[in-house]
């Protein structure tokens, strides 16, 4: 379980860093985040900082509950999601994805994801884990996550919340709208929007917060000139109270093949390798002295953005940032093919479905794979033994023009 302070920071970051595709894979976080709900009075009036403080503190020790969650997205193309699906993982989120969740405590969880080709079920009871794939009629089981005491964590303080709001203030506007009813609950409406609307394709991010438990009932991201969200999750069918113990004792379906649980197959929080966090340096010249390849700067950045940051990544890569806030454009580069500029957890291009993406001609015999979404775009290519990734919340045509300026 993460610290309350971490949850508070995560709330602010998740609203701003909407291009973090981890938001799409954050279904597991949403499952655990849906806590118990009880009858409630009309919501009291709260300031932004007080509401965020209560949201941050609401991830303590939740009571048992069951709920349904629906996730929808139109950000990533279906072919990329299908190609990047991992064996035994959740179904590709190319259409609405529904899940039923039962939570009995920190070491008791059952999640059932309905899919066209068969349901997938994850059950944890203590340290025992079961993962059922209905399409293949297989069950993987074994000792997964070890039982351990969760250390006491200090609650998020008003000072920390104020600091987060101060960090958001230059580029973002956080506001509250009139409370609404969702899933039979009164909810606060928090909206985060960019101050410079012309610098990003994102229109706003919206979160509905339960007015009694201060936990999210709905989260949605909206793109410019699109009335419907491009990503959303919503909770329904909430039921608070003890969950029958037999739900956490998985019964193998008739005829199912039982296999050992592979190490690392059980869902867990991903650990970043040591040195994975970029380290900022003062200038490109300083970074150049520390790497063995020629660092390229964009001669024609999108929207005439200025160079705002230089970072060393994993000791052999460089990340340049242009612009700030929602409109930041990131230019990563490293020795090797296009994957060299990507995070190490991303894996090789084929395994992540990048080969399914369309290609564009950058000139000079160089082709880039391109992803274009309602809230941002990205290019990945290799040239002269160096891999490059260029991404930002801008139209793909602007990134193409910037990349061609390197030739």
C-alpha positions as CSV (number, residue, x, y, z in Angstrom):
1,X,0.0,0.0,0.0
2,X,1.4,3.4,-0.9
3,X,1.8,6.2,1.5
4,X,-0.9,8.8,1.9
5,X,1.7,11.4,0.9
6,X,2.4,9.5,-2.3
7,X,-1.4,9.3,-3.1
8,X,-1.7,13.0,-2.7
9,X,1.2,13.7,-5.1
10,X,-0.2,11.0,-7.4
11,X,-3.6,12.8,-7.6
12,X,-2.1,16.0,-8.8
13,X,0.3,14.3,-11.2
14,X,-2.4,12.1,-12.7
15,X,-4.5,15.1,-13.5
16,X,-1.6,16.9,-15.3
17,X,0.4,14.2,-16.9
18,X,-2.4,12.9,-19.0
19,X,0.0,11.6,-21.6
20,X,1.2,9.1,-19.1
21,X,-0.2,6.0,-20.8
22,X,0.0,4.4,-17.4
23,X,-3.3,6.1,-16.7
24,X,-4.8,3.5,-19.2
25,X,-3.1,0.7,-17.3
26,X,-4.1,2.2,-14.0
27,X,-7.2,0.0,-13.9
28,X,-5.6,-2.0,-11.1
29,X,-5.2,1.3,-9.1
30,X,-8.8,2.1,-9.8
31,X,-9.9,-1.3,-8.5
32,X,-8.1,-0.9,-5.2
33,X,-9.1,2.8,-5.0
34,X,-12.8,2.2,-5.0
35,X,-13.5,2.0,-1.3
36,X,-16.6,1.5,0.8
37,X,-19.5,3.9,0.7
38,X,-22.3,4.7,3.1
39,X,-25.3,6.9,3.3
40,X,-24.4,10.6,3.2
41,X,-25.6,14.1,3.8
42,X,-25.4,16.9,1.2
43,X,-21.7,17.8,0.7
44,X,-20.3,20.6,2.8
45,X,-18.5,23.5,1.1
46,X,-14.7,22.9,1.0
47,X,-11.8,24.8,-0.5
48,X,-9.7,23.2,-3.1
49,X,-6.8,22.6,-0.7
50,X,-9.0,21.1,2.0
51,X,-10.8,18.8,-0.5
52,X,-7.4,17.6,-1.9
53,X,-6.2,17.0,1.7
54,X,-9.2,14.8,2.4
55,X,-8.8,12.9,-0.8
56,X,-5.1,12.3,0.0
57,X,-6.0,11.0,3.5
58,X,-8.8,8.8,2.2
59,X,-6.6,5.9,1.2
60,X,-6.1,4.6,4.7
61,X,-7.7,1.3,5.9
62,X,-10.8,0.8,3.8
63,X,-13.7,-1.5,4.9
64,X,-14.8,-4.4,2.8
65,X,-16.8,-3.6,-0.4
66,X,-17.9,-4.8,-3.8
67,X,-18.2,-2.7,-6.9
68,X,-18.4,-2.6,-10.7
69,X,-16.0,-0.5,-12.7
70,X,-16.3,0.4,-16.4
71,X,-13.3,1.8,-18.2
72,X,-13.5,3.3,-21.7
73,X,-10.8,5.0,-23.9
74,X,-10.3,6.3,-27.4
75,X,-6.7,7.5,-26.9
76,X,-4.7,4.5,-28.2
77,X,-5.5,2.7,-31.5
78,X,-7.0,-0.7,-31.2
79,X,-4.3,-2.4,-33.2
80,X,-1.6,-1.1,-30.9
81,X,-3.4,-2.3,-27.8
82,X,-4.1,-5.7,-29.2
83,X,-0.5,-6.1,-30.4
84,X,0.9,-5.0,-27.0
85,X,-1.4,-7.3,-25.0
86,X,0.7,-9.6,-22.8
87,X,-0.1,-13.3,-22.2
88,X,-2.2,-13.7,-19.1
89,X,-2.7,-10.0,-18.9
90,X,-6.0,-8.1,-19.0
91,X,-7.9,-7.8,-22.3
92,X,-6.9,-5.0,-24.6
93,X,-8.8,-1.8,-23.8
94,X,-10.0,-1.2,-27.3
95,X,-13.6,-1.0,-26.2
96,X,-15.5,-0.7,-22.9
97,X,-13.9,-2.9,-20.2
98,X,-16.0,-4.0,-17.3
99,X,-14.8,-5.5,-14.1
100,X,-16.4,-6.7,-10.9
101,X,-14.4,-6.3,-7.7
102,X,-14.6,-7.7,-4.2
103,X,-12.3,-6.3,-1.6
104,X,-12.0,-8.0,1.8
105,X,-8.9,-6.3,3.2
106,X,-5.3,-5.7,2.3
107,X,-4.7,-9.4,1.5
108,X,-8.1,-10.3,0.0
109,X,-9.0,-9.2,-3.5
110,X,-11.0,-10.7,-6.3
111,X,-11.4,-9.0,-9.7
112,X,-13.3,-10.4,-12.6
113,X,-12.8,-8.8,-16.0
114,X,-15.4,-9.7,-18.6
115,X,-14.2,-10.2,-22.2
116,X,-15.6,-11.4,-25.5
117,X,-13.2,-14.3,-25.6
118,X,-13.7,-15.4,-22.0
119,X,-13.5,-13.9,-18.5
120,X,-10.2,-13.3,-16.7
121,X,-10.2,-13.7,-12.9
122,X,-7.6,-12.6,-10.4
123,X,-7.9,-13.7,-6.8
124,X,-5.6,-13.1,-3.9
125,X,-6.1,-14.6,-0.4
126,X,-3.2,-14.0,1.9
127,X,-0.1,-14.8,0.0
128,X,-1.9,-17.2,-2.4
129,X,-2.7,-16.0,-5.9
130,X,-4.9,-17.5,-8.7
131,X,-5.0,-16.1,-12.2
132,X,-7.7,-17.6,-14.5
133,X,-7.8,-17.2,-18.3
134,X,-11.2,-18.1,-19.6
135,X,-10.1,-18.0,-23.2
136,X,-7.5,-20.7,-22.6
137,X,-9.2,-22.3,-19.6
138,X,-6.0,-22.2,-17.6
139,X,-5.4,-21.4,-14.0
140,X,-2.0,-20.2,-12.7
141,X,-1.6,-20.4,-9.0
142,X,1.0,-20.2,-6.3
143,X,2.5,-18.1,-3.6
144,X,2.5,-14.6,-5.0
145,X,2.6,-11.5,-2.9
146,X,4.1,-12.2,0.6
147,X,2.0,-11.1,3.5
148,X,3.6,-8.3,5.4
149,X,2.8,-5.5,7.8
150,X,2.0,-2.2,6.2
151,X,4.1,0.5,7.9
152,X,2.4,3.4,9.4
153,X,2.5,6.4,7.1
154,X,2.3,10.1,7.9
155,X,-0.8,11.7,6.5
156,X,-0.5,14.4,3.9
157,X,-0.2,17.8,5.5
158,X,-1.9,21.0,4.4
159,X,1.5,22.4,3.7
160,X,2.2,19.6,1.2
161,X,-1.1,20.2,-0.5
162,X,-0.5,23.9,-0.7
163,X,2.9,23.2,-2.3
164,X,1.3,20.9,-4.9
165,X,-1.2,23.7,-5.7
166,X,1.6,26.2,-6.0
167,X,3.4,23.9,-8.5
168,X,0.3,23.5,-10.6
169,X,-0.7,27.2,-10.5
170,X,1.6,28.6,-13.2
171,X,0.3,26.2,-15.9
172,X,-3.0,24.9,-14.6
173,X,-6.3,26.0,-13.1
174,X,-7.9,23.8,-10.5
175,X,-11.6,24.6,-9.9
176,X,-14.7,23.1,-8.4
177,X,-18.1,22.9,-10.1
178,X,-21.5,22.3,-8.5
179,X,-21.7,18.9,-6.8
180,X,-23.5,16.2,-8.7
181,X,-25.0,12.8,-8.0
182,X,-23.2,9.8,-9.4
183,X,-23.8,6.1,-8.7
184,X,-26.3,7.2,-6.1
185,X,-23.7,9.3,-4.3
186,X,-23.2,13.0,-3.9
187,X,-19.9,14.0,-5.4
188,X,-17.6,17.0,-5.6
189,X,-16.5,17.9,-9.1
190,X,-12.8,18.8,-9.5
191,X,-11.7,20.1,-12.8
192,X,-8.0,20.7,-13.9
193,X,-7.5,22.6,-17.1
194,X,-4.5,24.2,-18.8
195,X,-4.1,28.0,-18.5
196,X,-2.6,28.2,-22.0
197,X,-5.3,26.4,-24.0
198,X,-3.4,26.8,-27.3
199,X,-0.4,24.9,-26.0
200,X,-2.0,21.5,-25.7
201,X,-4.6,19.2,-27.2
202,X,-6.0,18.5,-23.8
203,X,-9.1,20.4,-22.8
204,X,-9.5,19.3,-19.2
205,X,-9.4,16.5,-16.7
206,X,-12.3,15.9,-14.4
207,X,-12.6,13.9,-11.2
208,X,-15.8,13.2,-9.2
209,X,-15.0,12.7,-5.5
210,X,-17.4,11.0,-3.1
211,X,-18.5,13.6,-0.6
212,X,-18.3,11.3,2.4
213,X,-15.4,9.0,1.7
214,X,-13.4,11.5,-0.5
215,X,-12.5,8.7,-2.9
216,X,-13.0,8.9,-6.7
217,X,-16.3,7.8,-8.3
218,X,-15.3,8.9,-11.8
219,X,-12.3,10.2,-13.7
220,X,-12.4,11.5,-17.2
221,X,-10.0,13.2,-19.7
222,X,-11.4,15.4,-22.4
223,X,-9.6,16.5,-25.7
224,X,-10.1,19.7,-27.6
225,X,-13.3,19.9,-29.6
226,X,-14.6,16.5,-28.4
227,X,-17.7,16.5,-26.2
228,X,-17.1,13.0,-24.9
229,X,-14.1,12.0,-22.8
230,X,-11.3,10.2,-24.5
231,X,-10.6,8.2,-21.3
232,X,-12.9,7.5,-18.3
233,X,-13.6,5.1,-15.5
234,X,-16.8,5.0,-13.5
235,X,-17.9,3.1,-10.5
236,X,-21.4,1.6,-10.1
237,X,-23.2,-1.1,-8.0
238,X,-21.3,-0.2,-4.8
239,X,-22.1,-2.4,-1.8
240,X,-20.4,-1.9,1.6
241,X,-20.0,-4.6,4.1
242,X,-18.4,-8.0,4.7
243,X,-17.5,-10.0,1.7
244,X,-18.2,-13.8,1.8
245,X,-14.9,-15.6,2.5
246,X,-15.5,-18.2,-0.1
247,X,-15.1,-15.6,-2.8
248,X,-11.4,-15.5,-2.0
249,X,-11.0,-19.3,-2.2
250,X,-10.8,-19.8,-6.0
251,X,-12.5,-22.9,-7.3
252,X,-10.9,-24.3,-10.4
253,X,-13.4,-24.6,-13.3
254,X,-14.0,-28.1,-14.7
255,X,-11.4,-29.1,-17.2
256,X,-9.2,-26.2,-16.6
257,X,-5.4,-26.8,-16.8
258,X,-3.6,-25.8,-13.6
259,X,-0.2,-24.3,-14.0
260,X,2.4,-22.9,-11.6
261,X,2.4,-19.2,-11.1
262,X,5.4,-17.8,-12.9
263,X,7.6,-15.5,-10.9
264,X,6.6,-12.0,-11.6
265,X,3.3,-13.0,-13.2
266,X,1.2,-11.7,-10.3
267,X,0.2,-8.0,-10.4
268,X,2.5,-5.8,-8.3
269,X,3.7,-2.3,-8.2
270,X,6.5,-2.0,-10.8
271,X,9.9,-1.1,-9.5
272,X,11.9,1.4,-11.5
273,X,15.5,0.3,-12.0
274,X,18.2,2.2,-10.2
275,X,19.1,5.3,-12.2
276,X,15.9,5.3,-14.2
277,X,14.9,8.7,-13.0
278,X,16.4,11.4,-15.2
279,X,19.0,13.7,-13.7
280,X,18.9,17.3,-14.7
281,X,22.1,19.0,-15.9
282,X,22.6,22.7,-16.7
283,X,23.4,22.6,-20.4
284,X,23.5,20.4,-23.5
285,X,27.2,20.9,-23.6
286,X,27.5,19.4,-20.1
287,X,25.4,16.4,-21.1
288,X,27.5,16.0,-24.2
289,X,30.6,15.4,-22.1
290,X,28.9,12.5,-20.4
291,X,27.6,10.5,-23.3
292,X,29.2,8.8,-26.3
293,X,26.9,9.9,-29.0
294,X,26.2,13.3,-30.6
295,X,23.2,15.1,-28.9
296,X,20.8,16.7,-31.4
297,X,18.7,19.7,-30.6
298,X,15.5,20.6,-32.5
299,X,16.3,23.5,-34.8
300,X,12.6,24.1,-35.3
301,X,10.7,23.0,-32.2
302,X,6.9,22.9,-32.4
303,X,5.3,26.3,-31.8
304,X,8.7,27.8,-31.4
305,X,9.0,26.4,-27.9
306,X,12.2,27.1,-26.1
307,X,14.6,24.5,-24.6
308,X,13.6,24.3,-20.9
309,X,15.4,21.3,-19.6
310,X,18.3,18.9,-20.2
311,X,18.3,15.5,-18.5
312,X,20.6,12.4,-18.4
313,X,18.7,9.1,-18.4
314,X,20.1,5.7,-17.3
315,X,23.6,7.0,-17.8
316,X,23.5,6.6,-21.6
317,X,20.5,8.6,-22.7
318,X,19.5,12.2,-22.9
319,X,16.1,13.9,-22.7
320,X,15.5,17.5,-23.9
321,X,12.3,19.3,-23.0
322,X,10.8,22.2,-24.9
323,X,8.1,24.4,-23.4
324,X,6.5,23.8,-20.1
325,X,3.4,22.4,-18.4
326,X,0.7,20.7,-20.5
327,X,2.4,21.8,-23.7
328,X,5.9,20.3,-22.9
329,X,7.5,18.5,-25.9
330,X,10.0,15.8,-25.0
331,X,12.9,14.8,-27.2
332,X,14.7,11.6,-26.0
333,X,17.7,10.1,-27.6
334,X,20.2,7.3,-26.9
335,X,22.6,5.0,-28.5
336,X,21.0,2.0,-30.4
337,X,17.8,1.7,-32.2
338,X,14.5,3.6,-31.5
339,X,14.0,1.6,-28.3
340,X,17.2,3.1,-26.8
341,X,15.4,6.4,-26.1
342,X,12.5,4.6,-24.4
343,X,12.1,3.7,-20.7
344,X,13.7,0.3,-20.0
345,X,10.4,-1.1,-18.8
346,X,8.9,-0.4,-22.3
347,X,10.6,-3.5,-23.8
348,X,11.4,-4.0,-27.4
349,X,9.4,-2.4,-30.2
350,X,7.8,-5.5,-31.5
351,X,6.7,-6.8,-28.1
352,X,5.0,-3.5,-27.4
353,X,3.1,-3.4,-30.7
354,X,5.1,-0.5,-32.2
355,X,5.5,-2.4,-35.4
356,X,1.7,-2.0,-35.8
357,X,2.0,1.7,-36.0
358,X,2.0,3.7,-39.3
359,X,5.3,5.1,-40.6
360,X,6.2,8.5,-41.9
361,X,9.1,9.6,-44.1
362,X,11.4,12.0,-42.3
363,X,13.7,12.4,-45.3
364,X,17.2,11.1,-45.9
365,X,16.0,7.5,-46.0
366,X,14.8,7.7,-42.4
367,X,11.3,6.5,-41.5
368,X,9.6,7.0,-38.1
369,X,6.8,5.0,-36.5
370,X,4.1,7.4,-35.5
371,X,1.2,7.4,-33.0
372,X,-1.4,10.1,-33.2
373,X,-4.1,10.4,-30.5
374,X,-6.7,13.0,-29.5
375,X,-4.5,14.3,-26.7
376,X,-1.0,13.9,-28.1
377,X,1.4,12.4,-30.6
378,X,4.7,10.6,-30.7
379,X,7.5,9.6,-33.2
380,X,10.1,6.9,-32.8
381,X,13.0,6.4,-35.3
382,X,16.7,5.5,-35.6
383,X,19.5,7.3,-37.5
384,X,23.3,6.8,-37.5
385,X,23.2,4.4,-34.6
386,X,21.1,6.6,-32.3
387,X,17.5,6.0,-31.3
388,X,15.1,9.0,-31.0
389,X,11.6,9.5,-29.5
390,X,9.8,12.8,-29.9
391,X,6.4,13.3,-28.1
392,X,4.1,15.9,-26.8
393,X,0.5,17.1,-26.6
394,X,0.6,18.6,-30.1
395,X,-0.6,17.4,-33.6
396,X,1.5,14.8,-35.3
397,X,2.2,17.2,-38.2
398,X,4.1,19.5,-35.9
399,X,6.3,16.7,-34.6
400,X,7.0,15.6,-38.1
401,X,8.1,19.1,-39.1
402,X,10.4,19.3,-36.1
403,X,11.9,15.9,-36.8
404,X,12.5,16.7,-40.4
405,X,14.4,19.8,-39.4
406,X,17.1,17.5,-38.0
407,X,18.0,16.1,-41.4
